């Protein structure tokens, strides 16, 4: 569970409620079914109109990714690659068959299986790069769904306010309820702005950030697999892969530690 995401949502909600209390506004005014109807149904309609069905069906999976706390141990990945390169250096590429079968990283396993099977370097790079690009595109579309919904949400809030004001102006004879009706009209605007700028757009940015972390791990694996296939010495592979990482993320063997 991504605790910081939950903390952000809770802090944002608390800021809204706290501001209302300080200004003396009643929190019960937020219980506005018409405002929720305009924002929620409007967002569903805008999303359906913006993206194909197969992308919208992936929303539950994207929400799961959003709240997951997936981390990547880049140093461990480099260590696995260096270990495989040591075996290949001593006993040849065919000796990697058994160690490769035990790998728990599917992308590294797939790349090394192609190397062991004798695939050409161009083919190995092409297949692995295509897989990375395909994943990157899926992630980009997933993040854009949240960002598009976030950009639409405030506008729907304004629409809700306009609808509420129309209703209020149509009942000017009831002066006693006019103030309440006008304040209710702006609840939809608050909902729209809150959902857009506190939840949806940040969620899209967070998905983009998570995607970049995964792509960095896959790029690291790609370069490592190609280096092993090219017969580079383990030390050279280690230096090359570590150069792609920040100092704190780099692999250190036991002697260096």
Phi and psi in degrees as a GROMACS rama.xvg file:
@    title "Ramachandran Plot"
@    xaxis  label "Phi"
@    yaxis  label "Psi"
@TYPE xy
-81.7125  95.4583  UNK-2
-64.3586  -37.3854  UNK-3
-65.7991  -31.0509  UNK-4
-65.1461  -44.9028  UNK-5
-63.436  -40.6089  UNK-6
-61.1003  -42.2107  UNK-7
-61.5672  -43.5605  UNK-8
-65.0788  -43.0244  UNK-9
-65.0338  -43.3475  UNK-10
-63.7221  -42.0557  UNK-11
-62.2824  -43.4696  UNK-12
-64.7013  -42.021  UNK-13
-63.5292  -36.4501  UNK-14
-63.9462  -41.8024  UNK-15
-64.5714  -50.198  UNK-16
-64.3437  -40.7159  UNK-17
-63.5082  -42.1522  UNK-18
-62.4347  -39.8498  UNK-19
-64.3823  -41.9071  UNK-20
-65.2961  -39.5936  UNK-21
-63.8756  -37.4142  UNK-22
-80.8452  -3.84879  UNK-23
82.3373  13.8158  UNK-24
-81.6066  148.468  UNK-25
-82.8691  130.381  UNK-26
-69.1462  -24.2922  UNK-27
-63.1001  -19.2597  UNK-28
-66.3976  -19.3857  UNK-29
-70.7254  -18.1686  UNK-30
-79.3344  72.7745  UNK-31
-117.413  98.5036  UNK-32
-58.9444  -37.723  UNK-33
-66.8395  -37.4985  UNK-34
-67.1815  -44.3782  UNK-35
-62.0111  -38.1879  UNK-36
-62.9023  -46.1692  UNK-37
-62.8355  -45.8529  UNK-38
-71.0917  -51.0682  UNK-39
-66.85  -51.013  UNK-40
-65.9282  -38.3543  UNK-41
-62.209  -42.0608  UNK-42
-65.208  -39.9754  UNK-43
-61.9773  -44.6567  UNK-44
-63.9749  -43.4687  UNK-45
-64.6919  -38.5877  UNK-46
-68.767  -42.9822  UNK-47
-62.2139  -37.6349  UNK-48
-74.6608  -18.3797  UNK-49
-97.7995  -24.7542  UNK-50
-134.179  149.926  UNK-51
-69.0432  161.717  UNK-52
-60.1511  -39.3876  UNK-53
-64.4531  -27.7697  UNK-54
-78.3052  -38.4647  UNK-55
-65.9878  -33.6566  UNK-56
-63.3531  -20.4757  UNK-57
-84.6116  -1.75928  UNK-58
-57.7117  -45.0788  UNK-59
-57.5854  -39.7036  UNK-60
-66.4762  -38.4163  UNK-61
-68.0482  -36.6743  UNK-62
-64.5365  -39.5037  UNK-63
-62.6449  -42.7289  UNK-64
-63.2856  -40.026  UNK-65
-60.2317  -40.0057  UNK-66
-93.3045  -4.4083  UNK-67
-78.6622  158.515  UNK-68
-115.593  53.4622  UNK-69
-70.1544  126.577  UNK-70
-123.42  155.29  UNK-71
-120.122  122.275  UNK-72
-90.0613  89.4705  UNK-73
-63.9832  -35.7089  UNK-74
-62.5791  -38.7308  UNK-75
-65.0609  -38.7763  UNK-76
-63.0121  -45.5903  UNK-77
-61.8336  -40.5326  UNK-78
-60.7294  -42.2125  UNK-79
-62.5097  -42.3613  UNK-80
-66.4301  -41.8485  UNK-81
-63.1686  -40.6996  UNK-82
-61.6943  -43.9882  UNK-83
-64.068  -38.2596  UNK-84
-67.7095  -33.0488  UNK-85
-63.0234  -42.7974  UNK-86
-65.0291  -44.4585  UNK-87
-63.777  -36.6253  UNK-88
-66.6082  -39.0463  UNK-89
-82.2291  -44.6228  UNK-90
-118.28  -0.879137  UNK-91
93.9626  165.002  UNK-92
-64.2825  -33.5196  UNK-93
-65.3204  -23.3346  UNK-94
-71.716  -8.90562  UNK-95
-83.2694  -8.20211  UNK-96
-56.5665  -48.3518  UNK-97
-70.0546  -47.0763  UNK-98
-59.9234  -35.5296  UNK-99
-65.4735  -37.2225  UNK-100
-63.4972  -24.3833  UNK-101
-90.1906  -4.00004  UNK-102
-66.7681  139.61  UNK-103
-97.0838  -6.98587  UNK-104
-93.4926  110.877  UNK-105
-62.7665  -34.5578  UNK-106
-70.9128  -43.0162  UNK-107
-64.5861  -41.0688  UNK-108
-62.4191  -44.1101  UNK-109
-63.4561  -44.0461  UNK-110
-64.0537  -43.994  UNK-111
-69.8978  -31.4582  UNK-112
-62.7648  -39.2248  UNK-113
-65.0993  -39.1591  UNK-114
-64.4325  -47.037  UNK-115
-62.4819  -35.1824  UNK-116
-75.5839  -5.00588  UNK-117
86.724  22.383  UNK-118
-66.5735  150.728  UNK-119
-67.9479  148.18  UNK-120
-55.2759  -39.2764  UNK-121
-62.8718  -38.3771  UNK-122
-68.6401  -42.9585  UNK-123
-60.8054  -48.8017  UNK-124
-62.5085  -43.4638  UNK-125
-62.0843  -45.7817  UNK-126
-64.916  -44.8137  UNK-127
-70.2304  -39.3344  UNK-128
-65.2892  -38.7985  UNK-129
-63.0213  -39.4298  UNK-130
-66.4823  -39.8148  UNK-131
-64.8046  -44.7196  UNK-132
-63.9347  -39.6913  UNK-133
-63.7323  -44.0328  UNK-134
-65.1004  -41.4425  UNK-135
-61.2295  -39.9523  UNK-136
-66.8779  -41.3332  UNK-137
-60.9645  -43.0783  UNK-138
-66.0745  -37.9916  UNK-139
-62.9203  -44.3816  UNK-140
-65.4325  -41.2087  UNK-141
-60.2779  -44.6568  UNK-142
-67.46  -35.3442  UNK-143
-68.5134  -26.8729  UNK-144
-61.3482  -46.9022  UNK-145
-66.6406  -40.6965  UNK-146
-68.005  -38.0725  UNK-147
-65.7777  -43.6386  UNK-148
-62.7603  -38.8682  UNK-149
-66.3507  -36.3086  UNK-150
-73.0943  -28.3901  UNK-151
-79.9878  -32.1134  UNK-152
-55.9394  -48.628  UNK-153
-61.7356  -36.4699  UNK-154
-65.3037  -39.3878  UNK-155
-63.7212  -34.2493  UNK-156
-62.8322  -40.9454  UNK-157
-64.0781  -41.2509  UNK-158
-59.7396  -42.6023  UNK-159
-61.7751  -39.0857  UNK-160
-65.0138  -41.0468  UNK-161
-62.1051  -44.5938  UNK-162
-62.0301  -41.8892  UNK-163
-64.3895  -40.2607  UNK-164
-67.5812  -36.1611  UNK-165
-60.021  -43.6254  UNK-166
-63.8379  -40.0329  UNK-167
-67.2057  -43.8209  UNK-168
-69.0366  -21.2753  UNK-169
-81.3499  -4.20251  UNK-170
-128.835  42.9099  UNK-171
-64.7025  -21.3634  UNK-172
-69.4542  -21.905  UNK-173
-95.4876  76.3891  UNK-174
-62.4034  -33.0304  UNK-175
-64.5428  -26.828  UNK-176
-106.796  1.45492  UNK-177
-64.1545  -44.3388  UNK-178
-62.196  -41.9001  UNK-179
-64.55  -39.1155  UNK-180
-67.7222  -38.1353  UNK-181
-67.8061  -42.9502  UNK-182
-64.834  -37.4568  UNK-183
-64.6791  -31.2912  UNK-184
-61.5912  -31.0217  UNK-185
-90.2385  -1.44509  UNK-186
-63.5622  -40.2237  UNK-187
-61.104  -39.0467  UNK-188
-62.3133  -42.6533  UNK-189
-64.8408  -43.4869  UNK-190
-57.2835  -46.9271  UNK-191
-62.5717  -45.157  UNK-192
-67.0469  -42.4142  UNK-193
-62.8935  -49.7356  UNK-194
-62.321  -40.3948  UNK-195
-69.8481  -52.9699  UNK-196
-95.7577  -14.2504  UNK-197
-104.337  -29.0296  UNK-198
-116.914  -59.6045  UNK-199
-71.8909  -51.8587  UNK-200
-64.549  -44.9648  UNK-201
-59.8134  -34.7451  UNK-202
-63.5332  -41.576  UNK-203
-62.4098  -41.9396  UNK-204
-65.4161  -36.403  UNK-205
-68.064  -39.9102  UNK-206
-62.9796  -38.8693  UNK-207
-62.5369  -42.9688  UNK-208
-63.4111  -42.7388  UNK-209
-63.7416  -38.6149  UNK-210
-63.7736  -41.6082  UNK-211
-63.1462  -36.845  UNK-212
-64.7693  -43.1524  UNK-213
-67.6103  -40.5466  UNK-214
-63.9988  -37.8784  UNK-215
-60.5408  -41.1006  UNK-216
-64.7972  -41.355  UNK-217
-69.6377  -38.9537  UNK-218
-63.0767  -38.0609  UNK-219
-61.6185  -44.5228  UNK-220
-64.8854  -43.3984  UNK-221
-56.6543  -49.3999  UNK-222
-65.1611  -36.1553  UNK-223
-66.4092  -43.6667  UNK-224
-62.0597  -45.7987  UNK-225
-63.2924  -38.0778  UNK-226
-66.5947  -40.81  UNK-227
-62.9824  -43.7353  UNK-228
-63.4867  -34.0749  UNK-229
-77.0503  -7.63645  UNK-230
80.8831  23.5713  UNK-231
-67.0992  145.311  UNK-232
-62.5333  146.603  UNK-233
-52.6883  -41.8706  UNK-234
-62.9459  -39.2656  UNK-235
-67.1935  -39.0082  UNK-236
-64.2067  -43.2144  UNK-237
-60.1235  -46.0175  UNK-238
-64.3601  -40.289  UNK-239
-63.6941  -47.8564  UNK-240
-70.1686  -38.3451  UNK-241
-64.0704  -29.1721  UNK-242
-67.4372  -18.2782  UNK-243
-86.5835  -3.9203  UNK-244
-116.861  157.656  UNK-245
-68.5404  153.202  UNK-246
-50.7348  -40.2707  UNK-247
-72.9922  -17.0546  UNK-248
-93.2906  -9.44816  UNK-249
-73.326  154.809  UNK-250
-84.3216  139.697  UNK-251
-130.808  129.946  UNK-252
-75.7327  175.112  UNK-253
-60.0221  -39.8659  UNK-254
-64.2297  -41.7386  UNK-255
-67.5444  -37.5877  UNK-256
